[in-house]
Amino acid sequence: MDSLREGDELLVARLDHFARSNTDLHTLMSELQHKSVKARFLGNPSMTLDTAHGEFVIAILVACATLERQLILTRKQD
């Protein structure tokens, strides 16, 4: 993140490698927007941080991934 500059484009192979939680996602999105950096998700080009709809879809997917991680951890404890 430190090497990204205004106008750069961050290529993300998989969403789960981009953010591990909703909090992490919001922090990263805010930092990218502050730097005027675009993100492109190679696995799903329709996901974008440039639109409210794109941000919403990404947030839902991260929420699902977070839930799955929590369920896995719970199953490991049992």
N, C-alpha and C positions, 0 to 999 in steps of 0.2 A: 504494500500500500504506500510505503514511503516514496517509492520511485515513480508512482503515477503522477502525471501532470495534466493540466487542463487540456481537454480535447483528446486525451488518450481513450482507448477502448480496452476494457478488461474482458478477456475471453475466459469463460467459465465452462469447464467440461461437464460438471454435474452440480446441481443445486446443493446437494448434501456436502459437497466440498467447499461451497461458498459460505454457508452459514450453518451453524450447529443448533441454533435456537432462535426463537423470535427476537429476543433481545439482541443477539449477535447480528441478525439480519437487519434490524432497524439501525444499529450502530454503523454497520457497513454501508447501508444505503445512504445514510446521512453523510457519511464521510465521502462517498463517491459523488453525491450531489454537490457537496460543498466544494469539491475539487473540479466539478464539471467534467467528470469521467463517466463514460457510458459503459454499461455491462452488456455483454452478449453471451447468451447461454447456448452452447453448441448443440446440446441435445434437444432443445426446444426453442427455436428462434422467435416464436411468438411471445415468449416471456421477455419482458423488458422493464427496466426501471424508469423508462421515459413516460409512461402513462399510468394513470391511477388504476386502470384495469390490470395492467401488467404487474404493478406492485401488489395488488390484491391477490392475484393468482399465485404469485411467489410466496406471499405471506401464508396463504392456505396450505401450500405444499410444505413449507417449513413447519407449520403447526402439525401437520400429519406426521412428518418425520420425527418431530419432537415427541409426539404421543407414542410412536412406535418405539423409540429409544427408551422411554419411560416404562412401557410395557415389558420390554426385554429385560430391563434391570429388575423389575418386579418379579418376573418369572425366575430369574437367576437366584433371587433371595429365597424363594419358596422351596 
